[in-house]
Amino acid sequence: MTLSNSLHGFDGPIHGSRDPIPTAIVGFGVAGRVFHAPLIAADDDYELEAIVTANEDRRSQAQQTHPHAALLGSFDDLIDRIDEAGDIDLVILATPPGLHREQAITLLERNISVVVDKPFAPSAADAQAIIDAAARSEGVLTVFQNRRWDGDYLSVKKLIDSGALGDVRSFESRFEWWSSRNGAPGWKDVTPVAEGGGILLDLGPHLVDQAIGLFGPVAEVSADLVRHSPGEGADEDSFVTLVHDNGVRSRLWMNRMTPVDGERFHLVGSEAGLSSRGKDPQEAQLAAGLTPTSADYGSAAGGMLLHRPGETVEVEQERGCYPEFYRLLSSAIRGDGELPVDPQDSAHVLALLDEIHTRFPVATGRLGEAAAVGSAHP
């Protein structure tokens, strides 16, 4: 069984033949449990040695799904193990972003390689401090920008590169859903921006990263950040406009409080347009327990249409491939390949998000109430 993706030249097995890289995951919420642990478990280039979580329910889940991994109660416990046994080479930080700077630097000072989940950090300054620590370390540093390997995004990129759309004039990207919390705020909604709260810092690192990956550097940025829930907190419903150096307009929506989804992607070019509904299936598949080695993993069932005057045709989507991130990382750690994501890319995105937070304070969605309810600057 192999996973292949023509865009990235990956046409080999997910399992390797070299000694596995001993790995620990810190945090076993959605990021650690749904994304990282299944990808690590499916790749023989890694051995999941330890999982760090203090939550009893999550400890039980970790024990059930990864019985060979040691369960540790705190990040300090992991550091003690590294200092005493020296048996961990890679640590994945699936922790709240406010902890990333201190935790990543602590690990890099011990020459441990580090994957930091997005957002890389609450601010570009924090991100740069981590990058500077990596420059002094023998460990490698990267950021889990996994949506570079969404199948629909890869399909959009392929069509743009082929010239099928002509000159792209505008790009719309939405990540919207109706939260199962039924309006009750989650921790990202009530956490200050300075500690990584808000949907802009949750989804902006992905959507802005994708837009830059398609259309290059950004010359201008504007935004509308809104909070609907009562009380103090960060943005829950945000819209960002980017004007790229090449003149393309990217319009990005992020919202967890809408009962109706818009199109995931909508592009207008000089020769054709493109529309896409639905989301890449990998997150839902991993959450449902489908392994990356399954024949169905990463496959999407339609929803992408190419529109020309008088003609609309369905586009066969590329297969999504999050495992590619860890395949590339394995080679980088062993010194024979490039990082899957340059952390400087993620720091650059954070600098744009810093600018947005500075220039466009969070507003209330309720007319007549005070406009600014969130931190205006990290």
N, C-alpha and C positions, 0 to 999 in steps of 0.2 A: 504494500500500500504506500503510495507516495502522494504528496501534495505538490502541485505545480502552479507556477504563475509566470507567464511569459514576460511580464513587464519587469520582473526582478531577476530573471534567470534562475529561479529556484525550481529545479526539476530532479531533486534527489530525495532520499528518504528523510523523514523527520528524525529518525534515530541515527546517532553517530556510532563510531567504532572506537573512539578514544576514551581515555579515563575520564569519568564524569567530573564536572566542576561541583564541589560541595557548596550547597546553596542554602541560605536562610531567608525566610519571608517574615518581615515585621509588620504585623497588622493582618487580621483575617476577616475584615469586612468585605464589602463587594469587590474592591480592587484585589485584595489578596486571595480571597476565596474563589471568585468567579473568573478573574483574568489570569493572574500570575500562577497560582498553584496548578491549575490544569495544564497550562502550557509547559511548565517546568516538568511536571510528571510525565508528559507525553514525549519528552525529548531526552534520549539517552546520553546526551552531552552534559546533562545536569543530574545531580542527586540532591533531592530535597532532604536536608539533614535536620532542619529545625524550623519551627513555626512559633512566632512570638505573639501571644494574645493573653490578656488577663480576663477576658469575658468568658464565663463558664459555658454558655451556649456555643460560642465559637470554638472553644477548646474541644467540646464534644464533637462538633462537626469536623474539626481538623483530625481528631483521633480516628473518626470513622472513615474519612476519605483518604487520609495519608497516614496510616498506622505506623509506618517506619520512621516518621519524623519525630524528633524530640519536641515536646511542648515546653516552652519557656514563658514565664509570667511577665517579663519586662524587657525593655531594651537593655537595661543595665545587666540583666542576667545573660543576654547574648554577648555583650562586651566582655563579661567575666569569662565566658566560655572561649571566646576568641583569644583572650589574653592567656588563658591557662592551657588550652588544648591546641590552638592554632589550626583547627580543622575546618574552618569556613573560608572560602575564597571569594564568594559573591553574596551580597546582601541586597534584597529587594525591599525598598521602603514603600510600603502601602499604608502609610500613616497620614494623619492630618497634615496639611502643608505647612502649618505653623511650626512643626517639629523637624521639617526636612533639613534646614540649614545645620542645626546642631548635630543631628544624627548622621547626616552624610559626612560632615567634616570629621566627626569622631571616627568614623569607619575609614575614611581615606587616610587619616593620619596613621592608621594601622596597616596601610597598604592593601586594604580590602577593596575589591571592585564593587561598584554600587549602581543599581538601577533605581532611579527615583520616579515614582508615579507622578502623573500630572495632577495639579500644576506643579512644576518643578519647584517653585517656592512662592511665597506671597508677593514678592517684588523682584525686580531685576537686580537690585543690589544684593539681595539674599542669594539669588542664583549665581551672580558673579563671584561671591565669596566661596561658594561651593566649587565653581570652576577653578578658581585660584588654588584651592586646596588640592584639587585633582592634579593640577600641574606640578605639584610638589610630591605627588604620591606615585607609587608603583602600581596602584590599582587603576582601573579604567572607570570612567563615569559616563552614563548615558541616561536618557529620559524616555519614559514609556509613552511615546507618541504613537500609540498603536493604530490610530485611525488613518495613518498613512497607508495601512494595509486593509482598509475597508474595500470590499469589492466594488461598490458603486463609485467611490472616489477614484479607484484605479481605472474604472471604465471611463469616467469623465476625462481623466488625464490622457488616456489613450486616444479618445476621440479628438480632443484638442490638439494633441501632437500630430495626429494624422491629417489635420486641416479640414476635417469634415464639416466644421462649423464656420469656416472662414475666419475672419478676424473677430475674436470674442469682444463684445462690447460691455456686457454685464453678466454678473455671476451672483446668483442667490443661493444661499445655503441655510437650511433650517434644521435645528434639532429641538423638537417640541414633543411634549407628551403630557398626559394627565396623570399626575402623581397618585399612586395608590394611598398616599397619606390623606387624600381627600381635603386638601387645603391646609392641613396641620403643618407648620414649618418643621423642616429637618435641621440638622446641625449646621449644614452649609448656609441655611437661610438666616440663622441667628448668630452665626460667627462673624465677627468684624472682618472687614476687608483686609486689615493689617495682619490677620491670622489666616487668610486664605478663604474667607467666606464669600458667598454670592455665586450666582450662576455664570457671571462673566468669567470668574476665575475657575469655575468648574468646567465649562464647555468652550469658553473662548480660546484656551490653549490649543484645542483641537481644530476649531473652525478657522481661526486666524492662521494657524500653521498650514492647514489645507489650502487656504486662499493664496498664501505666499508661495506654497509649493507649485501652484498652478500658474500664477501670474507675476511672481517676483516681488521686489521691494515695494514698500508703501510710502507714498508721498504725503497723503493727508488722511486723517482719521476723524470721525465724529461718532456720537453714540447717544442713545437714550436708555437710561437704566432706571427701572421701575421696581418698587416693592409694593405688593398688594396686601400682605398680611399685616395685622396690627402689631404694634410694638417695635422695639429697636431691632435692627438687623441689616442684612445686605440685600442686594438686588435679586429678584426672582424672575424677571421678565425683561430681557435686554435685547437691544438692536444696535448693531455696529455697521457703519459704512467705511470702507477702505477705498481710497483712490490710489491705484498702483502707479508706479512710474511710467508704465506703458499706456496709461489712460483707462484701463479696465476698472469698472466699478464693482466691488464686491459688497454685497449686502447680506448681513449675517443675523439670523434670529436665534435666540435661546430662551426657552420658556418651558417650565414644568407644570404650568397651571392652565393649559388650554385643552378643552374637550375635543378639539378638532385639529388634526395635523395639517400643515401646509405641505407643499412639495419639498422633498428633501433637497433636491437641486433643481434649479431653473436657470438655463443659460440662453443668452441671445447673441447670435453671431451674425456676420454679414451674409452668410450663405445658408445657415440653418439654425434652429433652436433645439434645445434638449430639455426634457423634463423627466424627473424621476420621483417616484413615490415610494414610501416604505423606507426601512432602515437596513443597513447591513445586518445579516442575521447572526453574526458570530457571538455577540454578547448574549443574546437570548439562547443560543445553542449551548454555550458554556454554562449558563445559569441553569439550564434544564438537564445538565449532566452529559451532554454529547461531547465526546472526546475529539481532539483535533485529528486523530487518526481515522475517524469515521469517514465513510465514503460520501456522506452528505454534508460534511462540515464545510462551511464557507459558501455554500451554493445558495443563490437567491432566486426566487421565482418571479422573474419579470418585473415590470413596473417602470422600465426606462424606455423612453420614446424619443426618436429623432424626428424633428418636424422640418420639412421643406415646403415651399409653396405648392399646395395641391397634393402633398404626400406626407404620410406619417408612417414610420416603420419602427418596429420594436428592436431594441438593441440587446444583444446577448451580453449579459454582464460578466465581467471578470470574477473569478472566484476570490473571495476574501481570504487573507492568509496572515493572521496574527503570529503564527509560529515562526514566520520569517524574521521577526524581530529577534527572537532568541537564537535562531540559527546564525544570524549575522553577529550577534553578541559573542557567541561561543568562539567564533574565529577571531574576533577582536581581542578577547581575553587571552587567547593563545598566541597572539602576536602575528597572525597571518591574514588579517582582514580589517576593513574599516568598521567603525561604530555604526550601529543601525540608525542612531540619531545623534547628531552633533549637539551637545548640550548648549552650545552657543546659539543655535537656532532657537531653542526654547527660551533662553535668556532674552533674545531679541523680541520674541513675541510678548514676553512679560513686560518689556520696556514700552511696548505699544499699549498694553493693558494698564500700566502705570499712568501713562498719559491720559487714557480715557478716564480713569478714576479721579485724576487731578482736575481735568477740565469739565467733566460731566457728572456732578454729584448725583447720588441715588435720589430719585423723586418718589413721592407716594402716588399710588394709583387712585387715591380717593380725593376728589376735587374739594378744595377749600381747606385742606389740612396742610401742615408745614411741608415744604418741598423737600428739604434735605433730611433724610433719616439715617443715612449711612455715612461711613467715614469717607471724606472727600479725597483722602490720600492715604496710601498704605503706611 
